[in-house]
Amino acid sequence: MRHYETNSTPAAARLLALTVLADGGLDRNEVDTMMHTDLARRLGIGSVEFERILREYCDDLLLSAHYLDGVRLKVADEVLDLLLEDIADPKLQQSLLRTMQDIVSADGVETSAEVEVLARALEKWGSRPH
């Protein structure tokens, strides 16, 4: 996986892209929900920027297939931990958790893979979304 600067917009956007793809598919409701959040506005994540980060994330997944967990589009826990470590600011972590939950809830179905991503973020960051 490529490295983004800690607490940067691309690092945050990559976690949002990971959340959108956690259930194995690209859902328009999830992307639309994410694009209309306060976090996306604050960080300046527009559709062009998000699509670029999403494409880079998918490219990284393809290049790092040995880091995938089985046949699902799921990064291994240790890789997810590294991506979560790119966000060190507690306020940004809280905003990301809320937005990630909004994404997961957007299509009305919370899959086990999506819940695993949220649980890992909660475990790693040691906090709860409001």
C-alpha positions in Angstrom: 0.0 0.0 0.0 1.2 3.5 -0.8 1.9 5.8 2.1 0.0 9.0 2.7 1.0 11.7 5.2 -0.4 11.2 8.6 -3.8 12.9 9.1 -3.9 13.9 5.5 -7.0 14.1 3.3 -5.8 11.2 1.1 -5.2 9.0 4.2 -8.7 9.8 5.5 -10.2 9.3 2.0 -8.5 5.9 1.7 -10.2 4.7 4.9 -13.5 5.9 3.5 -12.9 4.1 0.2 -12.0 1.0 2.2 -15.3 1.3 4.1 -17.3 1.7 0.9 -15.7 -1.4 -0.6 -15.7 -3.5 2.6 -18.8 -5.4 1.6 -17.2 -6.3 -1.7 -19.0 -3.9 -4.0 -19.2 -0.2 -4.9 -22.6 1.1 -3.8 -23.7 4.4 -5.1 -25.8 5.1 -2.0 -22.7 4.7 0.2 -20.6 7.0 -2.0 -23.3 9.6 -2.2 -23.7 9.5 1.6 -20.0 9.9 2.1 -19.8 12.8 -0.3 -22.6 14.7 1.6 -21.0 14.4 5.0 -19.5 17.3 7.0 -16.1 15.5 7.0 -16.0 15.4 3.2 -16.7 19.1 3.0 -14.2 19.9 5.7 -11.4 17.9 4.1 -12.3 19.1 0.6 -13.0 15.6 -0.6 -14.8 16.1 -3.9 -15.9 13.5 -6.3 -12.8 13.8 -8.5 -10.5 13.5 -5.4 -12.4 10.6 -4.0 -12.5 8.7 -7.3 -8.7 9.2 -7.5 -8.1 7.8 -4.0 -10.6 5.0 -4.7 -8.7 4.1 -7.9 -5.3 4.2 -6.1 -6.7 2.0 -3.3 -7.9 -0.5 -5.8 -4.6 -0.4 -7.6 -2.8 -1.0 -4.3 -5.1 -3.9 -3.6 -4.3 -5.5 -6.9 -0.5 -5.0 -6.5 -0.7 -6.3 -3.0 -2.9 -9.3 -3.5 -0.9 -11.3 -1.0 -2.1 -8.9 1.7 -5.7 -9.8 1.0 -7.5 -12.1 3.4 -8.7 -15.0 1.3 -10.8 -14.3 -1.8 -12.8 -11.4 -0.3 -11.8 -7.8 -1.1 -10.5 -7.5 2.5 -7.1 -6.3 3.5 -5.4 -8.3 6.2 -5.9 -7.0 9.8 -2.2 -6.0 10.0 -2.6 -3.9 6.8 -5.8 -2.3 8.1 -4.0 -1.5 11.3 -1.3 0.3 9.4 -3.9 2.3 7.4 -5.7 3.3 10.7 -2.3 4.4 12.1 -2.2 7.1 9.4 -4.9 8.9 11.4 -3.5 10.0 14.7 -5.7 13.1 15.4 -8.4 12.1 17.9 -10.9 14.6 16.4 -10.3 13.3 12.9 -10.7 9.7 14.2 -14.1 10.6 15.7 -15.2 12.3 12.5 -14.0 9.3 10.4 -15.8 6.8 12.7 -19.1 8.8 12.3 -18.7 9.0 8.5 -17.7 5.3 8.3 -20.8 4.4 10.2 -22.9 6.6 7.9 -21.4 4.8 4.9 -22.1 1.3 6.4 -25.7 2.2 7.1 -26.3 4.0 3.8 -27.6 0.9 1.9 -29.7 -0.4 4.8 -27.5 -3.5 5.2 -24.6 -3.9 7.6 -22.5 -6.8 6.5 -20.1 -8.6 8.8 -17.1 -7.3 6.7 -18.3 -3.7 7.2 -18.8 -4.3 10.9 -15.3 -5.8 11.2 -13.8 -2.6 9.7 -15.7 -0.4 12.2 -14.8 -2.7 15.1 -11.1 -2.7 14.1 -11.1 1.2 13.9 -12.8 1.3 17.4 -10.3 -1.1 18.8 -7.3 0.7 17.2 -8.4 4.2 18.1 -9.9 3.3 21.5 -13.0 5.4 21.1 -16.6 5.3 20.3 -18.5 7.3 17.7 -21.2 9.7 19.0 
